[in-house]
Amino acid sequence: MDVNQPKQEHLLALKVMRLTKPTLFTNIPVTCEERDLPGNLFNQLMKDDPSTVNGAETLMLGEMLTLPQNFGNIFLGETFSSYISVHNDSNQIVKDILVKADLQTSSQRLNLSASSAAVAELKPDCCIDDVIHHEVKEIGTHILVCAVSYTTQMGEKMYFRKFFKFQVLKPLDVKTKFYNAESDLSSVTDEVFLEAQIQNITTSPMFMEKVSLEPSIMYNVAELNTVDTAGERASTFGSRTHLQPMDTRQYLYCLKPKQEFAEKAGVIKGVTVIGKLDIVWKTNLGERGRLQTSQLQRMAPGYGDVRLSLETIPDTVNLEEPFDITCKITNCSERTMDLVLEMCNTNSIHWCGVSGRQLGKLHPSSSLHLALTLLSSVQGLQSVSGLRLTDTFLKRTYEYDDIAQVCVISSEVKKES
């Protein structure tokens, strides 16, 4: 870890040690069958070893703690703690001792010294101790720069530095996906579902203490990571909330725009800030880490000048039997439209009614409801397509295909069921 030793003999000695919790001792078991030459010797030695767990001697599980023998790994979001000691190795009094600790990253230099005041004097065999803490917020190379300045009895000013280099690794891989959902009639806004996939990319298990979404001022959020069990809310992941190495867990949130931020057409347009994820975890012996993602942004779906949404549609229909759907048409533009409805049949879905009928004028931000009838000539999962809306003012046609899907079954199958 130490990459720069002072070349000049100094009266003071600087020692830096990272403060971290101990780990469980593990041993490599050596076993053999009883008919082999050693017989039961190896097994007996493992049972007599005080570091092994009774009944699990061959599983490399230990019950004793060992002090860290190296610097170890530091992960983003954890707290870096270090013990700094300056000892007077000489036989004379040293004056005006100033110890400074800086942390150099790729983007900034941070001062971690607890005190900026100099110590008046330091007697022989005495030391100055300090403990520094820093929550690591950047990935990559970090350099701890410890500088010591002092004055000898002869009045000579001395100065030396030591550099301690370490890497900060990424503990979690976070991926997000957005899903847009159509709201019901009672709602004037559209809901957004956020799926957060969190993967443990370290070599040890994690206890997931908290995963929450802090929404922006534009949204209200509801967590969908609990289920109702015997009248109580329980986690969908069960009672064990630890995440094994390389395991992935999905968290789901529902965001609904606040009414004061929704536009008159009923949707928020363009790029909007959703919020940020706040993740808190603990590792082996309770070391806590925390990560906050940057602000998550979502591109709102574009509906163009005219928005068509389904209000009601059956899930299952009978083959060659008419069924009804209800559509809602909204004018999202800033001008009045004069709309004409055209219905185009497909290979499987056929529209029942008169095509080319006038819907009348539709003012900006206004809506109208249409009750339409269809029938299907093909079984299976069929797509509802073929609606056309033409604005007679601008002679512009809006096409709507794959509006929804229905499951078409034979009427005989339904009777048998």
N, C-alpha and C positions, 0 to 999 in steps of 0.2 A: 504493500500500500504506500509506503514512504518512498517517494521517487526523487527526493532532493535533500541530501544530507549537508549540513553546513560544513564548509571546509576549514573555517577558523575555529580555534579553541575558544570556547566561551565559558564564563563562570556559571551560567545557568543551563539547565537541561530541560528540554521540552518533551513531554510525552502526551500522546493523544490516543485515546481508546474509545471505540464505539460502544455505547451502552445498548445492549440487547438482552432479551430474556434467554435463559438456558434452554437446551433441547433435551429430549429424552434420549438416553443412551441406548444404542442398538448394537447387537453383536451378530456375527456371522456364525450360525450353528454348524458344527461338524458332527455328523452322525454316521453310524454304520449299523448293519444288522447284527443281531446277537450272535449269530454263528460265525461272524468274522473274527479275526484274531484279537482285536481290542475288546470284543465282547460288549459288555454294558458300560465300559469305562467312560466313553464320550458322553453318553446320556446322563450318567451320574455326575460328571463334572458340570454339565449344564444345570442340573437340578441344584447343585451346591453353589452355583454362581449367584451372588446376591443381586446382580443387576437384572436377572431374568424374572419373568412373571411366572408364578407357580401354575402349572398345568398348561402353559403355552411357551415352553422353553425353545421350541423349534420354529417359532413364528417371527423371530427377530423383534419381539416387543420387549421394551425395557421399562423398568419402573424407577430408574435413577436418573437424575438430571446431570448434565455435563455443561461446563462453561464453553462458550463459543471459542473455537480455535482459529478462526479467520474472520475476515470482515463480514462475510455473508452477503446475502442479496438484500437490496433495498427496492421496494416497489413504489410506484407512483401512488400518492395518497397516504402513505405511511409517514410517521414522524421519525425523522433522523435525530438521534440523541448521541452526544459525544461528551466524553470526560477529558478535560484539558488540565494538565498539571505542569507547573513550572517549578523546578527544584533547584535550590542553590547548592551546587556540588563543591563550591570553593570553601575556603576558610576565612573569607572576608565578607563584610556586609555590603550588599548591593543596594543601590538606591534608585528611586524613580522608575520602578518596573511597570511597564505597560504591556498588557497582553491583548492582542486583537485577533479576532477570528472572522474571516469572510468566506462566504460560499460563492464560488464562481460557477455560473451556468452558461449555456450557449447564448443566453439573451440578457442576462443581468448579473450584477454582483451585489450580494446581500451581506449586511453586517450582522453577525450573530453574537457579538460580544454582549455579555450581560451588563458590564459596566465599562464606561469610557474613562473613568478616573484612574490615575496612576497610583500604585502602591508606594508609599514613602520609602520603605526599606524592607529588605529581606535578609534575615540572619542566616548564617551557615546551617545546613541541614534542615532548613525550613522550606515550605513550598506554598505556592498559590494555586488553589484549585477552583475550577469553574466547570459548570455543566451547561451545555447549549442544546437547544431544541429547535427543530425546524420541520414544518410540514412540507414534504416534497411535492411540488406541483408541476415539475417538468420532467420529461423523459430524456435520457441521454447521459452524457458525461458531466459529472460534477467534480469540482476541485475545492477541497477545504484548505484555505490558506491561513496558517497560523503564524503571526508575526510577534516577536518579542523585542522590546527595546528597553535598555537599562543604562545606568551610569555606574562606573566603578568608583572605588575609593579615591583613585587618582584623578577623577573628574572626566574620564574618557567615556564618550557616549558609544554604546555598542548596539548592534541590531542584527537579527538574523530571522530567517523565515523557514518554514517547512510546508511542503505541499502533500496533500493526501487526496488521491484520485479514486473515485468510485463511480460505478454505473447505476443508474436508476432504470429499472425495468418496468414494463407494462404488465399489471396484474390481471386485468380483465379486458376482454374484447366485447365491445358493446355495439350492437347493430339495431337499427330502428326501421320500422315500416309503418306507413300510414294507410289506413283504409277509410274510404268515404262511405257514409251510410245515408240513405234517404230517410228523412224524418216523417212522422205521421201527420195527420191533418191538424192535430192540436198544437203542433210546433211550428214556429216560424223560422227556425234555423236548422242546419244540418249538423249531425253529429260526426265526429272524427274519432276513429279508433287508432290508438298507438300501440304497436307491439314492440317491446324491447327485449332483444335476445342478449343475455349476459352469459359469457363463457369464462370459466376459470382457466387461465392459461399459465398458472404457476404449477409447481410440482408438489404442492401440499393442499389439503382440503381447506375450505373456507366456511365460516359460519356467517350466513347472510343475515345481518342484524336488521337492515332496513333498505328497501328499495322503493322510493317514492318519486312522484312526478310533481314538480313545483310549476304550476301553470303560469302563463303570462296573464296580464291584466285583462286580456280579451276573452279568456276561457274559464269555465268551471270544469273541474275534473272529478271523475268517479273511478275508484280503483276496482278492478274486476278480478282480483286475485284471492278472493275468499269465497267460501260456500257456507250455506246455512246448514249446520249439523246439530240436531236436537235443540233447536232454538238458539244456538250460539254460532257466531261467525268464526270459522276456522280457515286456515290457510289451505289453498288448493294444493300445496306441496306437502301437506301433512305436518306432523309434529317435528320432523327432522328437517331443519332448514339449512343443512350444510351442503356445500357444492364441492364435489370431488374434482380432482384435476382433469381438465379438458372437458368437463361436463358443461352443458348449456341449459339454461332455464329461460322460459318465456314469461314475461310480465305483460299484462294487458290493461289499458286505461281507456276510458271513454271521455272525450272532451266535447263540450257543448259551448258554442259561442254565446257570450252574454248579449242580451237583446240590444243593449245600447250600442254595441259595436257591429251588429249585423246591419247590412244595407237593406234598403227597401225591398229589393227583390228576394230577400230571404236567405242570402248566402254571403259569406265573406269572400271577396275576390282577391286575386293576386297572391303574393308571397306573404305569409303571416308567421309570426313567432309563436310557437306552441308553448314552450317552456323548457325546463331542463331537468334531467334525472339526477337524483341525489342517492348515492349508493354508499352504504356503511357496512363493513364486514370486520370479522375478527379471524386471526389465524391461530396457529397451534396452541399457544399458551396465552391467548387473550390480547395479542397485539392488534390494535385497532387501525383500520385504514378507511379512508373516505375519498370518494371521487364525485365530482360534479361535472356533468357534460357541459359543453357549450350550448347556447340556445338552439333548440331544435326548430327548424323552419319547414313549413309545409306550403306547397303550391296548391292553392284552392282549385278545384275543378272548374273548367270553363264551360258554361252552358250556352254561350252565344247570345243571340238576340231573343230566341224563344227557348224556353225550358219545358220539356215534357217529362212528367213523372207519373208513376203508377200509384194510385190510391188503393185500389182493391183488385185482386186477381186470385182465383182459386189455385191451390197447390196441385190438385189432381182433377182431371176432367175425363169424360167418357169419349170414346172414339165416335166420330161423326155425330156428336150431339152438341148443340150450341151451348156456349158459356159466355158469361158477361164479365167485362172488366170496366174499371173506371179510371179515366186519365185526367190529369190536371195540367193545363197549359198556362204558363206564366210569361208575360211580356217583360223581358229583362232589359229591353232597350229604353231609350229616352224619347221614343216617338210612338205615335198611335199606329196600330197595324189593322189591316182588314184581311182576315185569314180565311182560306178555303181549305177544307179537309179532303184529302184523297187517300183511298185505301187500296193498296196493291197486294193481290194474293201471291202467296209463295207456293212451293211444291207441297207443303204439309199444312200450313195455316191458311184458312180462307175467311175473309171478312164478310159479315152479313149486314147488308144495309146499302145505302145510296152513297156512292163515291162522288166527290166534287161538290159537296154541299157547303153553303156559306155559313161560317161561324160568327160573322159580324165583326164589328170593330172592337179591338182590345187595347185599352189605354195603358200607358207605362205603369209598371209594377202591379198591374191587375191580373187576375186569374179567372179561368172558367173551367168547369168540369164537364167531361164527356162520358156518357155511358155507351159502350160499344159491345157488339156481339160478334163472336168468332166461332169457328168449329175446326177441328183437326181431322184430316183424312189419313194420318200416319200415327202409329203408336210410338211410344218412347218419349224421351225428353225433347220437346220441341221449342224452338225459339219464336217468340212473337215479333214479327217484323213487318215492314211494308207501310208504315204511316208516313204521309207527306203533308206538310203544311206550307201553303204558298201565300205570301204577302202580296196582295194585288197592287198595293201602292208602288212597291219597288220591283215587282215581278221577280221576287226572290223565293226560292223553294228550299225548305229545310227538311232533310231526310232523317228518319228515325228507324233504325234497324236494331235487332237484338235488344229490344226493350225489356223483355223478361223471358223466363222459361217456365213451361208447364209440363207436367207429367201426364201423358195421354195413355189411358189403359182401355182395354176392351170392356164393354158393359157386362159381358158374361163372366169375366174374371172378377169383377166387383161383386156380382151376385153370389158367386161361389164363396168369396171371402166373407 
